Amino acid sequence: MEEAAEAAARRTGGGPAFVLVSGEAGAGKTALATALTGRLAARGWLTAWGRSPEVPSADPPWDQIAAALAPRLGPGTPEAPEALPDEDPAAARLAAHRAAAERLARAGALGPVLLVFDDLHQAGEGTLDLLAALAAAPAVGPVLIVGAYRTTDVPAPLAAALARLARTEPARVHVGGLPEPATGELAAALARRPVDEATARLIHRRTGGNPFFVRELARLFDAEGGAALTAVPPGVRDVIRHRLARLPDEARTVLRQAAVVGEEIDTDVLITLNGDEERTLDAVETALAAGFLAGEGRRFSHALVRDTLYGDIARPRRARWHAAVAETLERLRPDDATALAHHFARAESRSTEGRAARYARLAAEQAERRFAPHEAARLWRQAADHLPDPRERLEAVMGLVRALAVTGHLGDARALRGEAVATAERLGDPELAAEVITAFDVPANWTRNDDQALSDQVVQAVERTLPALPAEHRERRSRLLTTLALELRGTTGDRGRRAAMEAERIARDLGDPALLAFALDGRFMHTFQRTGLAPERARIAAELIGLASREHLVVFEVLGHLIGLQARSALGDLAAADAHAADADRIAERYDLPLVGVFTQWYGALRLALGGGDAEAAEAAYRAAAARLAGSGMPGLHEGLLPLALLCLRLTHGRPPPRDQDWGPYEPWVAPLLLLAEDRRADAAVAAEAVPESPATC
């Protein structure tokens, strides 16, 4: 870490230096970062910390860091713009990242800067996304960023963020257990009693060298002597329980209540719970002196302390305390929707279910605006679980469906969507049914459905809802028609094409850019009914790209480039197709849209195949693309695609076709070619006669 600091101090431009500090709970990650902070501050560095709380709040790590930097930066510091309700979340997120990078560059212009992001294992998606953006910032000067997290607790959002950070090649420091000599030195420094080799060996065996465990056992040894070490059963939970028993009752009660509040100690809430300010503050001071709290009593000394306390509270008492905390927060910080949703839900009371759902819904909407889909999914699910009214629950379920689709859980999203559509129709309200049916407005660019049964259900629901919808609801009608067009993709009838054209006309009349982008997607899906329509698809792509780029509709801009890639490939204009692929990848990289690469990687394999060169390299590229596609939740794209691609490649190069393949929906069209490859011409002719009418998907 010192080497990284020296390298950062020498920077006159470019991005920040980055260090990732990892280890198990209690390994000393925070202590290591604290020591570095002290040394660098003594050399004149500007230092700032941000800790991720267990319960997300209105004070995320970057806000803590920005507040610490503000006195040195003075007026004129760029602030993250407020996102408007109808603003594209990805564009708002990019603007916030730019503002943070500008703030950091201003700080770096004053001298070397150290930023510490602690407890990343419990960071929200917004924090992780911002951290990755800062790590890749092109010009911030002499800045060192340190991120610390538990290796034993790496949730999916953190894993994704670490993968993005790997591109910046950060320095990595793993904090493991102390060796036996260092364990003895640490125990001796904490205890007034002599620590001989046998005692050090026993402490090391009990703790595995974990510094937190070492400190805890050393304090017990200091208070009670060697007998305490042998009496304490294995495991830090028992150590903490043993030490807690020595505290006054008032201090134990306040600590247990603090564990319900969260890892950060909120004295205002604790005072309200206890009703006596002096006794509460005395208890906090006692707990601080005993080592259960740190940071001048503002937080637990370690998450394991809080976990032990929380787990030992009987469920009925814990629920009542959660309810009391929620009532207090509602008075003190009514805008902290996430914390309020957390506590009201854990109150486990029918009387609080309504507020638990209301705050969960509000927090989920906030998470969507921050483009934090994993958090949004959790909160929408919580809202749905606490909403007894079926209409309100439908809104939460469709929010959950959107979040699941964005996070890649497409199978779960489709199942919930089907249930929601059926429920909406049973309620007999066409406006509600239209709202639910059209809530799943996720762009699509593949001409086969992933779940034909669900598509049939949605089509029937749309056809029943359209005539019942009031005539003045033109925007909703356009969305219903586009939904119909998307679900009828690949069919040979004319209903889907007519629906797409009507949806487009309404969108143009209303002058609604987002509505028009969605309608253009529907029209694209019905430009495959015959050959020779690639120029029309190219025109759709051009309009969609121009519209989406002007209106900051990021996902539709990517869709436009993917349509353009397909159309230009069909026209043999590979240079233009290459440009579309590069633009799609560039936007996907900027906004972290991983599924885009699934399509551009398949195009890369096709490009190799069209080059007429190394067939084995092209086949390897197809297999790599298929491996990435597997498990993506898009069976309509995945099933049979790799065998079909390999068949075309091998026949082009005069090689035998692949054998014993699952051809999926392409089997009737492949069968004659396979028979011809075996020189079974008569059988091939019979198979060709049996080929059904082609769907409009090519």
ABEGO torsion letter per residue (X at the ends): XAAAAAAAAABABEBBBBBBBBEBBGAGAAAAAAAAAAAAAAAGBBBBBBBBBABBBABBAAAAAAAAAAAAAEBGBBBBBBBBAABBAAAAAAAAAAAAAAAAAAAAAAEBBBBBBBGAAABBAAAAAAAAAAAABABAEBBBBBBBBBAABBBAAAAAAAAAAAAAGBBBBBBBBBBAAAAAAAAAAABABBBBAAAAAAAAAAAGGBAAAAAAAAAAAAAAEAAAAAABBBEAAAAAAAAAAABBAAAAAAAAAAAAAEABBBAAAAAAAAGBAAAAAAAAAAAAAAGABBGGGABBABAAAAAAAAAABBAAAAAAAAAAAAAAAAAABAABAAAAAAAAAAAGBAAAAAAAAAAAAAAAAAAAAAGBAAAAAAAAAAAAAABABAAAAAAAAAAAAAAAAAAGBAAAAAAAAAAAAAAAAAAGBAAAAAAAAAABBBBBABABBABAAAAAAAAAAAAAAAAABBAABAAAAAAAAAAAAAAABGBABAAAAAAAAAAAAAAAAAGBAAAAAAAAAAAAAAAAABBGAAAAAAAAAAAAAAAAAAAGBAAAAAAAAAAAAAAAAAAGBAAAAAAAAAAAAAAAAAAGBAAAAAAAAAAAAAAAAAAGBBAAAAAAAAAAAAAAABGAGBAAAABGAAAAAAAAAAAAAGBBBBBGBBAEAAAAAAAAAAAAAAGBAAAAAAAAAABBBBBBAX
